Amino acid sequence: MEGFFQAESVAVVGVSNSPGNLGRFMAANLMEFQYQGYIHLVGPRGGAFFGHRIHRSVSDIDGRVDLATVLVPAPAVPGVLRECGEKGIGRVVVQSAGFRELGEDRAGLEEEVLKILEEYGMRMIGPNCLGVINRRNGLAVPFLPLKAGVPVGRVSVISQSGGVGATIINALEAENIGLSKFASIGNKLDVDEVDLLRYLVQDEETEIIYCYLEGISDGRKLMEVICGSKKTIIVHKSNNGRTGSAIARSHSASLSTDDLVVESALAQCGAIRVREIHQAMDCLKAFLLPAIRGNRLAVMSRSGGHAVITADAVEEYDFRLPAYPDEFIRFVQEHSRASVISFQNPLDLGDIYDVDLYAVLVEKTLARDDIDGMVFIHNYQGLFNVEESRALAIKLGGLLSTYRKPIAACIYTTKSELDDLNRKIDYPLFGDPREGVRALATVRDAATRRPLMLSSSRPENVDLKTAGSILDAMPPGPIPADKAAEVLAAYRIPLVPWKMVENLQDALHCANELGYPVVLKTARIDVIHKSDIGGVYLDIQDQPSLESAFRQLMQAGPPIMIQKMVPGGLEWLVGGRQDGNFGPVVVTGPGGIYVEVLRETVIRVGPVSTEEAGRMLDQCRGSVLMSGLRSRPSLDRTTLVDVLVRISWLLHDFPRVTEVDLNPVGVFEKGCLALDWRAFIGED
């Protein structure tokens, strides 16, 4: 990937002297950003642009070319790429649109491009993208005209959308953050977000990575790279429609839709998920400040209203507001003009008219051992206290460096004054105190997040051979209940005692064998909610009741299953499915008839370890019911954790199993039992 950002010579293909030619903008951007390498322009009509000769073909260029950026009509792209391959160019950026994004009939064109890349050993970013930027060496090839206004910074950006990418660059400039490297990846035909992330996590010029993605190429590889990185990675994933509902044939599938899987996977590997560009900017600002190392904030505000807003946010995001020492309060009171404000934390500075004093108060506060960070709000209208306010803003930057504690600063003034102020300071400002508090909370929580790689230790006593022989014989579709039970048993997942029955005599015999009370239920593979169609008869106590229930159930048609009635216990859900990007996904939460009402479930990409499965239960508020509330006995959480681990491994070992649903699982004082189960199998 380094060849895309450290190229010493660039060929811009698609340049002409036509007034609306976009290739000229690519060349102009290289000059605007003061690119430090050689620039070669290429276009079939020849000519010149800004003193540079326009070569009629790539082959006409004398000397070596490291990178080609291409903007020609889509059908012409394969020919240009072949020229680049013959020239020995190893890296190409294809900004041209008109590929698969216009329809599957363009798939052949993409296949031709891939064959050429493979033939010549080239790597390509695009097509349908905005190109790349390296802010430090001036390499900037987007076809949009840009000003080199964004400062050199420590943030690198990967954006699937060119338009969103341009917006992010503008936001980095407006927010005084700065840019290191930028890549718009478009259709991701060759190079994708995983390739670029692997490079950027090793890049010494990048401290924070911001990814805007509409689709994920390989979720498990993405998790692997993020989990292994020590850098902050912020992911803005859009395109969050509930596409997963199309395969939701069980509770597990309907409760683990695509965006919930993305949310869980990113949290699992330690990435920070955002949903808005301004939220991402706030996160970037907070991570560029000194790290907050605790939960204790001080708040100072020239406006009482802003102090109240900040106090609300502090409580919302679980920060503490330690009281100011009496000595500090007396010092403030000595400088109070009207003594009409009660000084506390948050500290309302509305009665202190000495702006120069504010920096003294900030320094005294940051020096305290019981303060981990600060929110500071100052407002002036560009008419009074102007020079003092500018000096204050500059002093805050010095205090940040001295005390290495974050200050989420909000300065309200006129737009022109704020623009001028941003040019004078070297730290970011927040537009709202609540956003500042939320951003500090993100940094705080990220410091305690423990990214976990996926489990590599299969549970003991799993009979892979038996499970495999059963599943290999299954056609696509729902797995019959008895065969699914045999697979679950091969994974040592405890099931309630059961039997399949074909007639009333079998049912009576099995009931005597299992012992009353029993349960009679339909085992039809097309029925998901058995109780909705009257397909379940619980707590059958004797033979007459069994005979009546059997006759009623036979109206729905065979097959029929009989089970031992197991009273009591807490009903829980354990299940999972195969996700198109992340592979096996497990889901758990309170079960039974309330699962779709409460929808209080937790999702992980599997297989999960015992430790991670335990954390999944801890995230469910309903799990407190297992701890023995109000003299009730504690329930066997350990066995439930083991079931969750084993289900995750079943999905991992057999990707052809597309869904598994154990609902409910009865959790008892000792042990747990799956009381109902469903599973589906897909194509080979």
Phi, psi and omega in degrees: 000339183300330180298335178285336187247340184245021180299137179265353176209138185231134171257124177259109187257122180118028183260137173214174179270008176295139185303325183264012183294125181281336178300330179294330178293324177299314179295318181296324179295322177300321179286319179300320181272005176057055178303136187265007180246193180272139180246125177239125180259142183225132175195142188297340182270350181071202181103206181211157177213124180051041177081000179257132175294138174263109179288147181282341177205163179298324183293341179284348182287131174275138176088181185281145173233127182271324187219137173242134174246128196239128173221085178227166177305143186309315181298338180274349185300313180304319179296318178296317180297322179295320175300317179298319179297317179296328180283346181087020178282124186269342184228133179226144172243116181257108181269351182300140172262176178106027180252219188297341178297342178268353180142161183292344179292347176269003181299324180298322178296319178294320178298322177296319178299315180298321179296320179293318178301317180293320182299319185258002179067033180267156170246144186227136167260132182113200359282188177060052184224183183250000176092199188231159175219135166240107189294337185279323181255002175083005177291112183212109187239015175302150179277356173275138177292129183235153168256142181280055183272330181292127184287162173294129183218196185248007182257129173249147188234133168243122182229126177289328180263132176292318180297315177295322179300316178297322177298319180296318178300315178297320180294322178297322177290313183296327184267008176061040183259308179100159186231141172258292180226153182219138174218124171262124192252351172053237185284348177056042183294326179237280179288133178234187184297328180293316178302314183289323177297318179303322179289313187290329179291343177260352185284121183291341181270000180244129177251323182230141180240131178243121180247127168253118184231139172258338175215155180247126185289312182213099186299321183290321177293321177300315178299318182299316181293314182296317182297328181272001183262141174268356182271157175286127179236118180254127183242121174256099182259119176252197181059057190257026179299158186276060181292336180296342182294341181295334180250014187281084179260356180219169178302317185300320181288317183291336181267357182232055180294167191307312185291326176295324177294315178301313180303313182291318182296317180294319177295321183298323183265357173099008175282162177252120183268130173234162182236358182219149181295319181293329175294320177297318179298319178298319177298315180301316179301314183295321181286341176276347173279165172304143185293137175280132189249011180197200189241015189247121183244150166247145180234129173232136182212137175285345181244129178297324179297316178294328177297320179294314178303317181293320179299320177299316181293322178302315178292319181300322184258020169062038169265165176248153178240088179299144180291146173289144178297153180303320181299320179294316180298318179296322179297319179293317182299327179297336182255008179282135184280312186248351182053046181250004182239135175273117186275131181200190175251111011291147183262114178274114182267013185299339181260006178250111186262009180259097183296326179299332181289336184301318180297325177296317180294321178297315182295316178301325182286313181295335181287346183286143180286339183265015177238127182257342181187175186216148166247123184237125182239125180226140178225137173207152191259014178079009180245318179241154178056029185291304183296320179296321181291321176297317179296321178299315181300319179292320179296325178301321177299319178295321179292326175301315181290323184288313188261350176052040173237142185285142170239113173275097188262133174240118179241119182256121178202191178289160182298315181296321179293319180294319177299317179294322180295320180297333178283343184263340184251159183243025177225156185277152175251151177258148181274348184204136183297327179295320177295324177296316179295317179299319180294319177297324177295323178298316178296315179302312183290327179295329181292335181260355181289136181246096178298139181234129170291161180293152183297143177240010184241106180290143178299158180287158171065028175274128181263083182297324184296313180295313180300317181296319181294325178290313184290326179297332183272356185273134172282163178301143179127192179296140177272129177308145187303321182291322179289321176298321179297322180293323177293316178299320178296325178296335176266011177058040174267120187291129179242150173298142177305135187213162174209148171268137182233143182256336182212177184295322181298318177298319182296317180295318180297314182293325178297318178295324181289317179285327184092129178292153358283158181228172177238138176241130183213155174290145176244022178297133186286346182268000183256121178266308182258092186298321184293335182293334182251016182068034185264014180223131174237115185261157169054047177283119192264339187206177185296314180302319179295322179294316180299317180295315181296321182296315180298319178295319184289329180295339178294333176278347177096154178287171359277164182233140179243141174245140181225158171291131176284123181244102183284162175075191179087159177264130181275130184226159177249134170225130180190194179173178180202173174267124177262141184298332181258323190252355180079218184295131180232132179248150182222143178211158180167179176306138188245205182076209185286348184267359189300319182275346177276309182284321180048040179262080185237160178235140185239145171218151168281133184255175003282150183256151175278169176300320180298315182290322177299322176296321178293327177300315178295320181298331181285343179272121179301329181294343182292343177298337179292345178276350189270000177087058180286143172048055175071005174283150182290150174288148181255163189279081179294326184298317180292323178296319176301317180296321178298317180297317178298315183292323176296320180297324179285327175301314179293326178290316184289330184231083180301342179289339173283106187276331179211145171223138183219112173253104182207114003267162164256121177279124180254124187241178177302323177227112177086176174212159183221132170287123183262342176206148184209150174217150177209151181231151180232143182253191179291161176297000000 
